[in-house]
Amino acid sequence: MLEHIQLGDKLRPVAFGFAALRYFEREAGKPFAEVTDTITDTLTIIWSGLKDGARREGKEFSATVEDVADWLDLRPAAMTELMKIYGESLGNLGSPQTGASG
C-alpha cells in the first residue's frame, strides 16, 4: 500500500511492505520481531517506510533517521498519520487477498 504524506516540506511516498521491514532490520541491526516501543525503533520504522515508498516510485532516498526526526519536529502530527498507515499496512501484510472464502 503506497501512501503519501507531507513531511520535510515535500509530499513524500511511504510504504510499509516487506521491503520496508527488511530496511528496518538492516538499519536497526535486529530482526523485525524484536521491535520495541522506543523512539529509536519508531523513527527507524518510519525511515524504512519512507525509503520503501521512494523505491517504489523510483526516487532516490538519501535521508537519514535523524533527518526524519527533524521533519517530525517540524510537523509532529505526521507521526500519528504515519503510525496509522503503518498499522494498516501490517494488517494487509498478514491478509492474503485471494478472493476465496473460508
N, CA, C and O of each residue as an XYZ file, in Angstrom:
408
protein
N       0.840     -1.162      0.000
C       0.000      0.000      0.000
C       0.899      1.244      0.000
O       1.646      1.483      0.949
N       0.817      2.000     -1.040
C       1.613      3.212     -1.191
C       0.739      4.415     -0.853
O      -0.332      4.602     -1.429
N       1.211      5.223      0.085
C       0.518      6.435      0.502
C       1.471      7.608      0.320
O       2.636      7.421     -0.031
N       0.979      8.803      0.558
C       1.809      9.999      0.511
C       1.534     10.834      1.751
O       0.405     10.892      2.238
N       2.581     11.479      2.254
C       2.458     12.291      3.461
C       3.311     13.546      3.326
O       4.411     13.512      2.776
N       2.781     14.655      3.840
C       3.529     15.910      3.834
C       4.555     15.869      4.954
O       4.198     15.788      6.129
N       5.826     15.926      4.590
C       6.896     15.810      5.574
C       8.154     16.457      5.020
O       8.542     16.181      3.884
N       8.792     17.309      5.799
C      10.014     17.959      5.342
C       9.799     18.832      4.128
O      10.620     18.830      3.211
N       8.708     19.579      4.106
C       8.369     20.490      3.000
C       8.144     19.794      1.672
O       8.232     20.424      0.618
N       7.850     18.484      1.712
C       7.566     17.742      0.485
C       6.446     16.748      0.746
O       6.241     16.305      1.876
N       5.733     16.410     -0.303
C       4.794     15.303     -0.253
C       5.613     14.059     -0.566
O       6.117     13.902     -1.679
N       5.744     13.176      0.422
C       6.641     12.024      0.296
C       5.858     10.720      0.212
O       4.857     10.540      0.906
N       6.324      9.808     -0.646
C       5.700      8.485     -0.687
C       6.134      7.670      0.528
O       7.265      7.788      1.001
N       5.228      6.853      1.016
C       5.540      5.988      2.152
C       4.843      4.645      1.942
O       3.681      4.588      1.542
N       5.575      3.567      2.218
C       5.034      2.216      2.081
C       5.684      1.328      3.135
O       6.904      1.322      3.301
N       4.847      0.585      3.838
C       5.361     -0.315      4.863
C       5.121     -1.764      4.435
O       4.365     -2.499      5.071
N       5.779     -2.154      3.349
C       5.695     -3.532      2.881
C       6.876     -4.338      3.396
O       7.623     -3.887      4.264
N       7.035     -5.530      2.853
C       8.130     -6.395      3.291
C       9.502     -5.771      3.050
O      10.428     -5.993      3.830
N       9.640     -4.992      1.977
C      10.929     -4.333      1.726
C      11.233     -3.345      2.849
O      12.383     -3.226      3.271
N      10.213     -2.635      3.336
C      10.424     -1.700      4.454
C      10.854     -2.454      5.706
O      11.725     -1.992      6.443
N      10.249     -3.606      5.947
C      10.637     -4.400      7.121
C      12.088     -4.847      6.999
O      12.818     -4.899      7.989
N      12.494     -5.165      5.792
C      13.893     -5.544      5.551
C      14.828     -4.352      5.778
O      15.897     -4.502      6.370
N      14.425     -3.179      5.311
C      15.234     -1.978      5.555
C      15.374     -1.739      7.060
O      16.449     -1.381      7.543
N      14.276     -1.943      7.795
C      14.341     -1.773      9.251
C      15.394     -2.710      9.842
O      16.247     -2.280     10.619
N      15.332     -3.977      9.476
C      16.266     -4.950     10.044
C      17.711     -4.575      9.757
O      18.576     -4.698     10.624
N      17.965     -4.123      8.547
C      19.335     -3.719      8.196
C      19.789     -2.502      9.009
O      20.894     -2.483      9.552
N      18.928     -1.499      9.081
C      19.288     -0.257      9.769
C      19.386     -0.466     11.282
O      20.298      0.057     11.924
N      18.454     -1.224     11.848
C      18.411     -1.419     13.301
C      19.373     -2.506     13.774
O      19.745     -2.544     14.946
N      19.771     -3.380     12.868
C      20.678     -4.454     13.251
C      20.020     -5.519     14.108
O      20.679     -6.176     14.913
N      18.710     -5.687     13.929
C      17.989     -6.718     14.682
C      16.767     -7.156     13.885
O      16.320     -6.438     12.991
N      16.227     -8.321     14.201
C      15.035     -8.786     13.492
C      13.825     -7.904     13.782
O      13.717     -7.317     14.859
N      12.932     -7.818     12.826
C      11.716     -7.032     12.996
C      10.902     -7.536     14.191
O      10.206     -6.756     14.841
N      10.986     -8.814     14.476
C      10.258     -9.402     15.607
C      10.700     -8.815     16.944
O      10.006     -8.979     17.948
N      11.838     -8.139     16.971
C      12.355     -7.557     18.214
C      12.102     -6.053     18.326
O      12.740     -5.371     19.127
N      11.164     -5.537     17.517
C      10.826     -4.111     17.581
C      10.299     -3.793     18.978
O       9.521     -4.551     19.558
N      10.743     -2.660     19.495
C      10.273     -2.185     20.796
C       9.555     -0.855     20.619
O       9.501     -0.312     19.516
N       9.012     -0.338     21.700
C       8.310      0.943     21.660
C       9.243      2.126     21.881
O       8.805      3.183     22.337
N      10.514      1.961     21.567
C      11.462      3.057     21.750
C      11.336      4.060     20.610
O      10.876      3.725     19.518
N      11.744      5.276     20.877
C      11.723      6.296     19.827
C      12.683      5.918     18.701
O      12.428      6.221     17.536
N      13.781      5.261     19.048
C      14.740      4.847     18.010
C      14.086      3.871     17.042
O      14.201      4.039     15.827
N      13.402      2.853     17.561
C      12.737      1.896     16.671
C      11.614      2.565     15.888
O      11.442      2.288     14.701
N      10.849      3.443     16.533
C       9.752      4.121     15.844
C      10.271      4.974     14.694
O       9.726      4.928     13.592
N      11.308      5.742     14.942
C      11.882      6.567     13.874
C      12.481      5.708     12.764
O      12.387      6.059     11.588
N      13.092      4.595     13.128
C      13.684      3.704     12.124
C      12.599      3.053     11.279
O      12.788      2.866     10.077
N      11.472      2.705     11.878
C      10.347      2.162     11.109
C       9.838      3.199     10.120
O       9.601      2.884      8.954
N       9.669      4.428     10.576
C       9.188      5.497      9.688
C      10.191      5.724      8.560
O       9.801      5.828      7.397
N      11.470      5.799      8.891
C      12.521      5.955      7.879
C      12.426      4.827      6.845
O      12.545      5.064      5.643
N      12.213      3.612      7.321
C      12.125      2.451      6.427
C      10.939      2.569      5.474
O      11.048      2.240      4.293
N       9.806      3.040      5.996
C       8.629      3.230      5.147
C       8.829      4.313      4.105
O       8.368      4.180      2.971
N       9.511      5.381      4.478
C       9.808      6.449      3.517
C      10.792      5.966      2.456
O      10.658      6.294      1.277
N      11.773      5.190      2.883
C      12.751      4.638      1.937
C      12.064      3.696      0.948
O      12.341      3.736     -0.250
N      11.161      2.844      1.459
C      10.451      1.913      0.584
C       9.501      2.657     -0.350
O       9.361      2.289     -1.516
N       8.849      3.698      0.155
C       7.972      4.489     -0.707
C       8.742      5.127     -1.852
O       8.285      5.111     -2.995
N       9.900      5.684     -1.554
C      10.737      6.287     -2.595
C      11.176      5.230     -3.604
O      11.157      5.470     -4.811
N      11.568      4.064     -3.107
C      11.985      2.974     -4.010
C      10.856      2.607     -4.964
O      11.080      2.431     -6.162
N       9.659      2.493     -4.438
C       8.519      2.103     -5.273
C       8.211      3.128     -6.353
O       7.695      2.784     -7.417
N       8.526      4.382     -6.078
C       8.299      5.428     -7.080
C       9.535      5.709     -7.923
O       9.527      6.615     -8.756
N      10.590      4.941     -7.713
C      11.810      5.122     -8.491
C      12.571      6.386     -8.134
O      13.311      6.924     -8.957
N      12.390      6.862     -6.903
C      13.053      8.085     -6.458
C      14.209      7.749     -5.530
O      14.188      6.743     -4.821
N      15.217      8.612     -5.548
C      16.348      8.448     -4.638
C      15.908      8.848     -3.238
O      15.108      9.767     -3.067
N      16.433      8.156     -2.246
C      16.145      8.490     -0.850
C      17.456      8.455     -0.083
O      17.990      7.385      0.209
N      17.969      9.633      0.241
C      19.255      9.700      0.930
C      19.121     10.238      2.355
O      20.125     10.490      3.021
N      17.886     10.413      2.822
C      17.667     10.937      4.166
C      18.121      9.927      5.217
O      18.126      8.718      4.986
N      18.497     10.452      6.359
C      18.888      9.616      7.488
C      17.732      9.550      8.487
O      16.748     10.280      8.365
N      17.864      8.674      9.465
C      16.872      8.607     10.543
C      16.799      9.964     11.258
O      15.721     10.400     11.662
N      17.929     10.613     11.405
C      17.962     11.927     12.048
C      17.211     12.969     11.219
O      16.542     13.838     11.777
N      17.317     12.886      9.889
C      16.553     13.788      9.019
C      15.056     13.598      9.257
O      14.308     14.571      9.355
N      14.629     12.349      9.347
C      13.219     12.051      9.593
C      12.784     12.642     10.937
O      11.700     13.215     11.044
N      13.625     12.503     11.954
C      13.316     13.079     13.265
C      13.154     14.595     13.155
O      12.242     15.162     13.757
N      14.020     15.250     12.400
C      13.927     16.700     12.213
C      12.628     17.075     11.505
O      11.980     18.052     11.881
N      12.239     16.307     10.480
C      10.989     16.583      9.765
C       9.803     16.460     10.710
O       8.873     17.265     10.659
N       9.838     15.447     11.574
C       8.741     15.239     12.519
C       8.703     16.336     13.582
O       7.631     16.682     14.078
N       9.867     16.884     13.932
C       9.894     18.018     14.855
C       9.130     19.204     14.268
O       8.476     19.950     14.997
N       9.215     19.372     12.966
C       8.549     20.483     12.288
C       7.059     20.232     12.077
O       6.281     21.175     11.937
N       6.663     18.959     12.055
C       5.254     18.603     11.841
C       4.913     17.365     12.675
O       4.777     16.273     12.124
N       4.774     17.518     13.982
C       4.526     16.377     14.868
C       3.271     15.573     14.529
O       3.229     14.371     14.791
N       2.256     16.203     13.956
C       1.024     15.487     13.606
C       1.282     14.380     12.589
O       0.502     13.432     12.489
N       2.365     14.497     11.841
C       2.699     13.472     10.851
C       2.987     12.128     11.516
O       2.791     11.080     10.901
N       3.450     12.148     12.767
C       3.735     10.894     13.479
C       2.467     10.050     13.585
O       2.501      8.846     13.330
N       1.367     10.665     13.956
C       0.096      9.952     14.080
C      -0.342      9.404     12.727
O      -0.781      8.258     12.630
N      -0.224     10.216     11.690
C      -0.602      9.783     10.346
C       0.247      8.592      9.898
O      -0.271      7.615      9.357
N       1.545      8.688     10.128
C       2.460      7.616      9.720
C       2.195      6.325     10.483
O       2.242      5.241      9.902
N       1.919      6.430     11.774
C       1.659      5.231     12.568
C       0.342      4.574     12.163
O       0.199      3.354     12.256
N      -0.617      5.380     11.716
C      -1.875      4.824     11.202
C      -1.623      4.041      9.910
O      -2.114      2.924      9.746
N      -0.862      4.631      9.006
C      -0.519      3.950      7.750
C       0.238      2.666      8.053
O      -0.031      1.625      7.452
N       1.178      2.737      8.978
C       1.975      1.579      9.386
C       1.072      0.466      9.909
O       1.202     -0.686      9.493
N       0.165      0.798     10.811
C      -0.737     -0.205     11.377
C      -1.623     -0.851     10.325
O      -1.816     -2.066     10.329
N      -2.158     -0.040      9.429
C      -2.992     -0.577      8.355
C      -2.187     -1.460      7.419
O      -2.678     -2.486      6.946
N      -0.969     -1.067      7.155
C      -0.115     -1.844      6.255
C       0.230     -3.205      6.852
O       0.225     -4.211      6.144
N       0.530     -3.241      8.147
C       0.852     -4.524      8.778
C      -0.331     -5.463      8.715
O      -0.157     -6.666      8.518
N      -1.528     -4.939      8.879
C      -2.725     -5.768      8.750
C      -2.862     -6.342      7.357
O      -3.276     -7.489      7.192
N      -2.518     -5.552      6.354
C      -2.586     -6.021      4.970
C      -1.527     -7.068      4.660
O      -1.759     -7.950      3.833
N      -0.363     -6.987      5.310
C       0.697     -7.964      5.063
C       0.281     -9.352      5.523
O       0.707    -10.353      4.948
N      -0.542     -9.415      6.551
C      -0.958    -10.701      7.085
C      -2.219    -11.245      6.464
O      -2.674    -12.326      6.838
N      -2.799    -10.515      5.516
C      -4.074    -10.934      4.923
C      -3.929    -11.146      3.427
O      -4.005    -10.192      2.653
N      -3.718    -12.408      3.010
C      -3.631    -12.662      1.568
C      -4.953    -12.313      0.903
O      -6.028    -12.610      1.425
N      -4.855    -11.686     -0.243
C      -6.061    -11.280     -0.952
C      -6.309    -12.218     -2.113
O      -6.042    -11.888     -3.269
N      -6.823    -13.391     -1.788
C      -7.042    -14.416     -2.804
C      -8.448    -14.401     -3.357
O      -8.705    -14.929     -4.439
N      -9.367    -13.791     -2.607
C     -10.740    -13.772     -3.048
C     -11.518    -15.021     -2.637
O     -12.736    -15.070     -2.804
N     -10.834    -16.023     -2.105
C     -11.507    -17.249     -1.686
C     -12.140    -17.035     -0.318
O     -11.597    -16.310      0.515
N     -13.263    -17.653     -0.093
C     -13.898    -17.520      1.213
C     -13.693    -18.785      2.025
O     -13.508    -19.874      1.483
N     -13.732    -18.610      3.353
C     -13.484    -19.513      4.362
C     -13.538    -20.901      4.343
O     -13.278    -21.543      5.361
